[in-house]
Amino acid sequence: MQLILQDMDYYQLLFASGAVLLAIYYYHTSIYSYWKNRGIVGPRPHPFFGNFWEIINRKYAVATAMKNWYHEFKREPVFGIYEGRTPLLVINDLELVKDVLIRDFSLFIDRGFPLFDKIEPLTQHLFFLESERWKPLRQKLSPIFTSGKLKEMFPLIVECAGNLEKFLDKVADNGEPVECREVAAKFTTDVIGSCAFGISMKALEDEDSEFRKMGRQVLTLNFRQLTRDACRQFAPSLYKVIGKYLHSPVADNFFIDLVRDTMKYREQNNVTRPDIINMLMELKKHPDKVDNIELTDTLLTAQAFIFFLAGFETSSSTMAHALYELAQHQDIQDKLRREIRDTYKKNGETMTYADIKEMKYLDKVFKETLRKYPVLTMLTRQAMENYTFKGTKITIPKGMRIWVPVYGIQTDPDIYPEPEKFDPERFEDDAVAARHPMSFLPFGDGPRNCIGARFAHIQTKIGLTTILRNHKVDVCEKTMIPYEADERAFLLTLKGGVNLNITKVQS
């Protein structure tokens, strides 16, 4: 009798365990009928992780997933995916994209990123901020990137380019393959240091530059950072509790101290420069000009931090991708070099701000690089209220997040024939005019586009002209062809780095 009771206890426990597991499974999968019930197609989700399982286990990069989804469902105006249990809507139709980014911008002003101010204080920057703080800060920081301010910064960028030239001469003499993304990152780190902080960062001269170390620490992924990102994305409630154990404060403390000390030094020595720090100092003196937002040292530092991070990372990535393509297309490289040298020769072997803007073939190469390798492979927005897309019966609730699949759109053969081909002539004026304006979105569009886009143009183009004027890039045995995106990186990055040979060419 006792044995029978023991067996019954065992089966009851087994049954209860099964019921609990079934309930958990049902809780995590019940949401996956959300898009189907609304007549919206999309890729099939996995239990618990939705459509992000292959990204979490590093089967492929976010960029690759975005591109694949777009091409599978591009005949649909929209399609639905799941970030864990959270439904997201991806917009393919370019007119609907224009509604979200421009025409109905006030209804999609937020990007929809959760902020964890106490855990990650430097995420309170323009890219992530909610509309209440973003709008006044954006308005006051925008003047730093006017044409007048960029002209004032131009000599500072050219000075950094001179150091890049010296660095390249040493590299060319060495004869070994060069990781061009790292070289470009050192150059752009020096530029941002000079133009944003008024500090010589010496990333090209000093292999152990503190600023370059900080840049690597923030962007180089390790197990701890991957765990942090997954927890933040799929379990935000849990992240509020354990996030402080997953996030390293080293970079935060470094930049907060840097900005505070720089401001203090300038105040004591009456130093004024046309840079980000000076603009932040003016805001701190006149908080009433930003609707009385509490301008803490951390909030101000966060604005400088995103200019540092975005300023060196996006431009260095674009420079490296341009060199990667030019190394494989020597005819394009030679044509660009002729334009660069002719421009220098016209001005007595110097380069001016106006010259950079007027170099048409350089501009085409720059834009074709961004078409094929957009830094941000998707744009994100969040609905501020219930919204029905024009000309459709598709309605989304307040709080729904929207993705615009930039990488998919810019590699669509119906928009860009032979999209895998690197062809700067796609950006002839007539060809551009014939395409939909939302078919090229490397810096976004509308009021919440990239605030530093014009700075990125100038910085990247000066870097490329400096490299290509007297040096040639070639593929080597370490160059990865065809292109394979690094599955660990959030931004579009070549797996293994952009390894090329750099040699000196005759003047």
C-alpha angles and dihedrals in degrees: 000000000000090000091054091051090050090052090049091051089050093051092044090053091047091048092047092049091050091049091051093049090047091050091050091048092049092048092053097043104036091083091060092085090063098100095034091056088055095049094250119136127217145145117300112264128225122231114272096357102052111201095341102076094101089048094049093050089045096242087139141349127269087247092055092048091050092050094047094048092049094051091047094053104023093119088066120079089226139358134197131236135173127235096201101307094338117103116225127187120221116202120214102165108094094213090055088048089055090050091054098043101036123000097046096023094135088064092051102035096129125073092214099234115147113237123218099187097172094049100037106022096175093061088080091095136123095270095057105025122117118246096263093065099024097060100057093038093050091050093052097041097046095081090068088073100048118124090255094054092044090054089054090051094045096087089050091055091046090052090055088047089058089058089048090054091054091047091052092051089057091047092050091052090051094060095207125125113270129217096229097192090061092047090050091047091054090051094048091045089057091047094050090046091055099038100038105029104020089234132125103234095182093205092152094048100039120052088196095050108157092221094052089049090054091049091052092046093054096046106029107093123222132169093273093052093045089052090048093050093047092048092047091049103042104024108030093159090055090044090059087061104039102021094099089063092051100043120075113219095201097100092040092054092044094055096039090054091043095053094042093049093044092051091047092050093050093048092050094045099036093238119170125185133167094249146105095271092056091050091050091049090054090051091051091052092050109034090160088073091067099051092269095292109171101257100203122177087252095053092048092046090051090061092051090044095056090049089052094046099041093036097059100029103048096043094044090050091050092047091050093048090049091052090046090058096040090053088058094043108049092172091060091044092051092048091050092047090054090053091048094049094044089053093050092046092051090059101041095269094309133111125223133196090250092051093056091051093048098050098108100184092048088053091052092050090048093051095044089052090053091046094055095035110028111186092221108041093196138020121224131211136165128218112245091199140001108302137190116202113237116260093012141082091231112124125178128193127243110279096030112140121229129205126200108204099222095168092050094047093048092051095045109125090209088062101029112025112222091010094187090061116094104229120160090187088078084082098060108132094249093049092049092049091052093057129078110264090234092059092084114050110149091137097030120241140247127041093321097053121127108301092206098048095116092047089051090052093054097040095048094045094050089049092051094046090050093051098042101040095076103006137066127213122212136175117256138190090278095053111112109228125202099038117257120185118230104251092208096058127088091204121060104271134164111247110247094012134271101295114184141154115249119199135173117254127203118263 
